[in-house]
Structure formats: structure tokens, C-alpha cells
Amino acid sequence: MTTATAMHPVPVRRRAATPRWWADAAGAAGWLSLLVVTALWMHNSGVQQTTGGGWTAVAAIGRLAGLYAADLMLLQILLLARIPLVERAFGQDRLARWHRWTGFTSFHLMLAHVVLITLGYAGPVHTNALAELWDLVVTYPGMLLAALGFAALTMVVVTSVRAARRRLRYESWHMLHLYAYLGVGLALPHQLWTGADFIGSPAARAYWWTLYAVAAGAVLVYRAGLPAWRSWRHRLTISHIVPEGPGLTSVYLRGRRLDRLPVRAGQFFQWRFLDGPGWSRAHPYSLSGPPRSDLLRITVKDLGDGSAQVAALRPGTRVLVEGPYGRLTGETYPGGPVTMFACGIGITPLLALLWELPYRHGEATLVYRARTEADLAFRTELEWLAAHRGVRVVYLLGARAGRPSWLPARYADNTDEGALYQVAADIARHHVYVCGPDPWTDAVRSAARTAGVAADRLHTEQFAW
Amino acid sequence: MRRITLWLLSTVAAVVLAFSYRTSTMGAAGGETVSVAAPPTTGPTGIGGSPEDDGTTEDDGPTGNAVTPETTGNARSYAGSVVQTRWGPIQVTITVTGGKITDVAVPTYPSGNHRDEEINAYALPVLRQAVLDTQSAHIDTVSGATVTSDGYKQSLQAAIDAAHLR
């Protein structure tokens, strides 16, 4: 059995395409939750108090800031809870970007909440703001817990500022980031017991209890329960390890009932190899071959973050997975011409897609960018695909161009989109798949958009976040 | 000990200690039954008012003076029910002379912390004046003292009912 034929797809269960209304529904739900919060605040005379001016207005705006902060934090937990509907509607790369934005926004709202409430409470009774803050923390129901939650969330935000994030080991940063759950949870009592918008408003209490319960449930089910269940059900173990080239290693995995694992070519899992320390960090690797009912394959590049250890893994090692995740699939590909752009290790999900997509002979093109010929991987498989499925493979070798471009230096006198036309004159009619480092992916993406590729035919996913 | 163990232990300690603090569980004890008024005293309130409710009061201060009616010449006093609010119990007593409310007293009101005292120090006189002006429990809530105002109005209504005012 050669490497190439080893990856012949065996028919597996196909999953229905993601309905397009999912994204609308999820977006509408998030928007509605902010609307509900605003309405509950208005129902509790929020607007009258604000227009009335004075310290009451300050406190009223402070309350609204706090409510928005809490709502956004709970929405973020939901966004990142790996809920399949949300994952498939938006994709993790977009969710991660939104998380960064809503994370900082909700933190700033929380700061505004603390400052405005303190001033609004201190003002009418003419106390010193710091004394008032102390009084609030030590005498109001649930407020000491809220202060502790504030400290936890502040730590999470501070360690996520880019400068601090770079200095921390991933594992440390990740552990500290888990304190966000603690921080959000500790904020709940003061909302229910001290929050003016909750006392005497069963609707508000019902809304917040529901939101907290749903967020906690989603985390337990989709972040912990489902991955644990999948890992237990499929019992993935390492079958064998194959070196693919310099710094590149393929890991073949076997497991039980892999035909029931709802994964498609182009998707990735978070992997933990139970071979000793380091398992606490999960690594995202795409499948580099089509998912089969008896065998999975990932290919790992040594990036200096523990991925070098992969080459030393022993057959039989147990593996835990979270996933599958990712939207770079053939789900919306109906057939017809397809062009793929791979750069470096970005070849892995595209190779899996080349095995799986139902294009006709000669309809597929792969543009494969690498520094040197030695960096190219999967030559045998690509030759097999070229010979048997008519895939046209275009290698782009050489150093980077002097400007931001997806082309190597030697072709840099072409424009980015001009070169696309040379790859395929009718590129605008193609389905285009792109995977590589972020700047490179962005360059292909914008060139393809300029060349007239519709957004719903342009499939990309970013992995560096 | 590894650093992660230290972090875990410190976190557990911080959370446990924080939950041991008195303000961290006070809402849970009150449960969902807050700001539910004690049933308004029925019939002529002359027989002892409602001091049973005061058993829940933390300070056994001046709450016992709800013995009504207290007749001084033409004036009679009527005590409202003790209303449990989020911040504590509140009870309103009215003095009725010739079918008119001539005075309002608040023998019991929330005083759990000094903000309650500060708030009530300005809210209660405002409420009292509003009652004397409108002769009813249909008075505006005092901004910044919503909870106390609501409890005040409930207890006041019970007192007005007891006095058979309209």
C-alpha cells in the first residue's frame, strides 16, 4: 500500500450543507439580547432617570454600561462555546476576531460601570468617591464577589494585551484566560441582589438567569462534554508515523466507528497526544487526507511550539480530540471548476479537499507555494492526483517578493490579480480555496475578489490567532 | 509545589473566603420572596397591630410602638403592615384626625448600612410630605430610594385601609 493510495477516499456519511439562515439567526439572537437588556433598563425608568440629569442620570448610565458589559461577556462565552451551529455559521477565525473586539469592549464598559455607579452613588450623599466605593464593596449584597470577579476579568484582559500575550507561554496565558469564567460567574450575585434593574423585576431576573444558564450549559456540553464523549467513543490511537520531508511529519490514526465521526475534508481538530507532559495544550491540525472510516491522517510542521515532539510519538498512544471545526469544506461546492492556493503547511486541508471534492477530470488546479523544492510535500500523492484525476499542479517556488504579494519574487512583475488570470482565465467562475499564512491568504483573497470571484465561492480559513 | 498548584489553591482560598463574607450569601437567604408585603391587617387594627412580623427584624428597636389605635383626643393612629424589602423591613404609621392624615411616622426602616441611613434621611421626609399633600398612597417614588419608596407605599396603603380612609 503506497502512501498515495493509502489516502483513497472510502465513502463516508456526508453532512448536509450549513443552512444560510443560521448566521442570521445567531446574529439576530445576539442583537436581540442587547435589545432586551436595553428594554428592561428602560422599563425601570432608565430613560427618565438619564434625561432627568444629576447623579441619578450618572447612576442610570452606569447601570446600562454594567448590563451591556455582562451581556457581551455572556455572548462571548456563547460565541466561543464551540456550539456547532455557531461554529458552522461563522467559523472560528471570525469568532476569535469578534471575541477580541467584544472582550475589550465589555471590559471598558465594565470599567465605566464601576466609575459611574460609584460617582452616582457618592454624589447625592456628598461622600468621597473612594470611600463610597469601599462602602459599596463591603456592605452591599454580593459586591465583594463582584469585586473579586472584576479582579479576575482585569487579569484576563491585561494578559491578553498583545505586549503581555507575547511574553507569556501559551499554557500560562490559557490557564489565566480560564479565570474569565470565574469572573463572569462572580458578577451574577451582585446583579441579582444589588442591581436596581433586577429587584422587583421578575422578567429581568428570568432573562439573566436564562442567559447565565444557557452560557454555562453550552460550555459544559460543547466545550467539555461533547469532546470527552467523542474522544471516548472513537478511542483514537496513533497507528503509525511517516516523515514527509524536512520538519514535516504525518500521523496516521485509527479508532472505533470513524464513519460516525462527523468530519469533512478541510476541517481540523484540536489534538492532545497523551504521551506525557504537554497534553494540557491542544494543537489545531487539519486532516491532510480525506476522512475515512478506518483511518485519519494529520500532517504537522515543526513550528517550535511542541509540534516537533510529534515525530517522536509512538504507535498506540491515546489521542484526545476536540472538533471537528472549520468551514473550509466542500459543503457548498456543487461541482465545476475549482482552483486551490496553498502556501507551506497550508497544503494539508487542501490536499484532503483534492481527494474528496467531486470535480470532473481536469477541472481542478492546485497552486502550491513554497520557498524551495525541498519544502514541497506530498509530491507522490499530487502526482497520483494529476495522473488519475487530472489535477493541474502549479508549483510557485522562490523567495518572497519585495511587496506584499502572493507571488514569489521572480513573478513579482505581474500584478496579483493578473497572475490569477494566468492561472485560470475564467477564475471568476471558479470555486477558490485558499490556505496559508495570514498575509499570504489575505493577498490571494483580495486578488481573487478583484478578479471577480464571488464571496460565496471564495473559501478561506485563518489559523494563526 | 508547582506554580499551577499554587494558583489553584490560592484561587480556591479566595473564592471560599469571599463566599464566607456576610454580603456574599445574604441574597440567597432571602430567596425569591423579597419585597412581598405581609398581608395587610384586616378589620379594626385596634387589636395589637402586626408586631408578630417584627420577629424577623434584626434591630428590635422602636418597632413595637405599633399598638393602635392610640387615641389622643380626636386623633387616632393606625399602623401599616411590616413590609420586607430588599434592604430590610419598613413600617409606616399614620395619625388620622377628622378623616385626614395629619402625621406619618416610620418606626421601622432599613438601616443595614450607612448608605441606607443616608438615603432614608432624605427620602423619608419627602415621602412624608407627599402623603400629607395627597392624602393617599399614590405618591411618587423618590429617585434613588426606589425600594424603600415601594415598601413605604405598601405599608402606607395597609395603614390607610386599616383607618378606613378611602
Interface residues (C-beta under 8 A of the other chain):
Chain A: Q49 G52 W55 T56 A59 Y121 P124 V125 T127 D135 V138 T139 Y140 P141 G142 M143 L144 L145 L148 M175 Y179 L182 L186 P189 L192 W193 A196 I199 G200
Chain B: I4 W7 T11 A14 V15 A18 F19 Y21 T23 S24 M26 G27 A28 V34 S35 R86 G112 N113 H114 R115 E118 I119 Y122 S143 G144 T146 V147 D150
